[in-house]
Amino acid sequence: MVKSFGGVGKTTLCRQLAYDLYNKDDFPNVIWLDASQGLNSKLVNILSAHFRIEDIEDPVTAFIGVVSQVTNKGVLIIDNLLEDDGEWLIARQLQSINFPCIVNSRYQDTNFNEVIELDFLSEQDCLSLYCYYSNEGMKDKAVLDAKISKLNPTEKRAVAQIVQHCGNHTLVLELVAKIALMSDYSPSKMWDELEGSNFDSLVEIKAGRGFAAEGSEKIIQHIGKLISLMRLPENEVLLLQSLSRLPVFAFETDTLRGWLNLDNAVILNSLVKKSLLSKSILEDDRKSYLLHDILARAVRQVYDIQLNDQKSQQFIQEIVDTFGYYGSLKISEKLILEALLLHGQKNFDDKKGNFNASLGLLYLYTAQYSQALPYLETSLTICQKIGDKAGEGVTLNNISQIYQAQGNYTTALTYLTDSLEIHREIDNKAGEGTTLNNISLICQIQGDYTTALTYLTNSLTICQEIGDKAGEGTTLNNISSIYKAQGDCATALTYLTDSLTIHQEIGGKAGEGATLNNISQIYQAQGDYTAALTYLTDSLAIRQEIGDKVGEGATLNNISQIYYAQCDYTTALTYLTNSLTICQEIGDKAGEGTTLNNISQIYKAQGDYTTALIHLTDSLAIHQEIGYKAGEGATLNNISLIYQTQGDYTTALIYLTDSLAIRQEIGDKAGEGNALFNMGVIYYQTGKKQQGLACLQSAKKIAQEIDYFKLNQALDGLSFDV
């Protein structure tokens, strides 16, 4: 057995052995099996094509029988054997053939006694390969020896030291040679900077961490450090980051092709000229992309990205998680969704539920709740069937987000409670912290700020305890929203400032954009529209940079409210129209409904009640279509205000009654208080003071109970005592 990590030269070594044996007159039989697509299918193809055997029930037994009859002299080479118990079982069975069997893999099976482990490159190997890569693949030994002799002792020693420091990998040598050719860095200068340094890798390969072959993590980290020496422009680094995070099959999608060609042509050309990308990436007639930047090749060589492999599913899940927090570096959810759907066409057995979970999450992120739920429910069933408690807890959490988005808080809370119980049972602190955070959001929506703050405080403690900086930043952000809702803007701003510092420290662009957006809301509430607009402008720039379309739409919406508050309705309407376009473009139904609602308020302020009512009717239809109860309740409330302004109090009360029923149904205390306040005012206006007083007193009770600042302010502003 030949074992080592990807890219070292295992296949090259075995192929050379095969050629040498094949060319010997007395050694006629060399059988080469590429196991990357599954040994069974390979054996069936050989038996069918070379021996005309069809309808094979047991390919392994049939293959051994046929080969034993044909010859008793030869060698069987199994290349690229994956970490799959079934594949290793077949490989062990094939050893019963009456001549030698060589297995080439980055993984090791304990049943193989004779193992050649390629894990060390001698100094002479390093120098030969360095000169080879420095001279565009020159193979002439005399020329290479001449190049080596020209290196001074310091340079020779530095080349070997760098390679040994970075994991004894041929990719490191290739990169060292490229840096030397493209910059003023000699090997000794590179070593001076690398030795004892603490470079932050430019590229965090989150999408493979935890299941790579032994030693791979070190290689990836150090390759990232070496790339930092190349001083690439930030836009080129971002593009390489984006491409290296994607699985191979993502390069078959039309979305990626369009994105690369339309948005990144200049950057692509620059990287091609630097030999970090192959020229084929610029061709229009190719069927798929051949990505040859060194970092991405390293990722795909040390991590198994096989369509029929369990690890591919884990890789997808990590991409989805990265997309959810980091904004996916301008690669849209549409790209990943398209890649996943292509992947799904391979009809593999989703044994652990990861693939269904990934698709469900992507539909959830794009507010396509009806499509998301079946995938997540299938994933939940699989997790429960195989006893995967961690997966079950995560999936319960994800399903809760669908019901929460639809305003079904009772069902959402049931799923979250079950998720929390599982995470605590298996001592999954990260899952527990996330679930506590999500429970707090429902409590906050329902106006129960005290309970929400308790959950968030517990979540914050866990995040700090386990060192989850991203979770800590998000939790601080959520805590700030409670203090803002209670009118304590100073405390809210303190939490937001701490959150912003964390997101900027860890490079969490999506979190930074969201926090800047939320800080703006504090200044807007205080009437400081200049400061609010500054933060919103910064937030918008980040969200546009990372391709966070949902966030971009939300920020445009908030910018419009600044101009609306200053009675600049024309500018406000421009921003809202742009926001609406984005929501419709990405299929964000909830955002579309909210934006239509806000547009209606501009027409209402201008006295155009007919147009305002049209937009509110459209908004109501969308909220009802997607089952977004909170949005439906808010829109019914706003429709009632149109009729109230026109003096049609009867119709206004009908809409308010419906709005109140929905808000009581979903436990939206703040919304319930607003509806009761509006009903009370209408009753007073129509001379029904006793009914009006009852409604207003109920509203006041809610406002005091949940410490609802805005409602308390409105009640205090009445011309009569409640």
Helices and strands as residue ranges (DSSP letters): E 2-3, H 10-22, E 30-34, G 35-37, H 39-51, H 59-70, E 75-81, H 85-94, E 101-105, E 116-117, H 123-134, H 141-150, H 153-165, H 170-182, H 187-194, H 216-228, H 234-244, G 248-252, H 254-263, H 265-273, G 279-282, H 294-302, H 310-326, G 327-330, H 333-344, H 354-365, H 369-386, H 389-405, H 409-425, H 429-445, H 449-466, H 469-485, H 489-506, H 509-525, H 529-545, H 549-565, H 569-586, H 589-605, H 609-626, H 629-645, H 649-666, H 669-685, H 689-706, H 709-716
